[in-house]
Amino acid sequence: MTEKSRSVPPGKSAARNAEADLAFLRQIVESGGGGRRQMAMGVLFLVCGLLYGVQCLFHLGQIAGLIRWPDWASLAFVVAITLGACLAIAWTVVMDRRSGVTATRGPTVGRAMNSAFSATGLGNLAIIVIFGLGSARDGDFAVWLYYPAIVFAFQSMAWFVAWTLKRKAWMGLVAAGHWTTAVALGLLVREPVAYLWITTAALFLLFALPGAIILRDALRAEA
């Protein structure tokens, strides 16, 4: 123990810690967590939710016999969807760099939310490798279908963090929706039609719709 630490009475040390905690909580309450980074995140959720939702509808149309494209055309459509999502991701990265907003700067709420969603993205990369290789090794496409279920589970955790920080009811509903979807998809990997219907609804309601709300709030904050 140093001389400086001996000179600070335990009571005053505890008081300083309490003041620091209160200051942190006050910053969370007072900061809006909006801005350009939130705008980019909203665009990403909105675009990816719409793109992959349309892709799921396309596959449902194929199963129902309403869409009878040749294999090359179907593949081109799926590739176009993936390229569109990649462009959206690239755009958000450029937006973040141009705005000069990083995970270590900006409002406390926004920084915490961005960190939570970035962490889920890193987890998703690992899950892609795990289930992708496992599916290829076992020759069972159903193994790969567990991957989207894990994505929704990760998203439920991120949205729960967002709800904990902002206490907005719709964020809590989105977190619960992601959790419910994750469980449902995990149980329906052998039921392709039901699996696709649930995934389609979840992409529109739990990705695109929250993205639109985040984008709207960010635009209002920028105005």
C-alpha positions, 0 to 999 in steps of 0.5 A: 500500500502506498503513502497516497492510498494510506492518506485517503480514508475508506469512507472518502474512497467509497464516496468517490467511487459512488460519485463516479458511478452516479456520473456514469449513470447520469451520462447514460441517461443524458446521452441519446446514443444517436448520430451517424454511427446509429444511422449506419447501423439502422441502414445495415439492419434495414437493407439486410433485413429486406434483402434476405427477407426477399430471398426467403420469399423467393425460396418459398415461391420455389417450394410452392412452384410459383417460381420456376427459374433455371438453376443459373438464374436462381443462383444469380439471384442469390449471389445478387442478394449477397452482393447487395448485403456486402455493399451495405456492410461496406457502406456502413464501414465507410460511413463510420470512418468518414464521420470519425466515430469509433467504438471508443468515442461518442455517447456512452449509450451509443458506444455500449450498443455499438460494442454489443452489436459488433461483438455479435458480428465477431461471434457470427464469423466464428459460427459461419466457419463452425457450421459451414465446415460441419455441414460440408464434412457431414454432407448434411445441409440441415447442420448449416441451418442451425447457423441462422438460429445462432445468429438470432440468439446472438442478436437477442443478447445484443438487443437485450443489452440495448434494452437494458441501456435505453429501456425502450419497450420496443427494444425489449420486444425485439430481444424477445422476438430474436430469442423466440425465433432462435429456439423455433428455428433450432427445432424446425431445421428438418421442416423447411417450409415452416423454417422459411416462413419463420425466418422470413417474418423474423427478417422483416420484423426483427431486422428491417423494422428495427433498422427503420426505427433506428434510422428514423431516430438517427435522422431526427438526432441529426436534424 
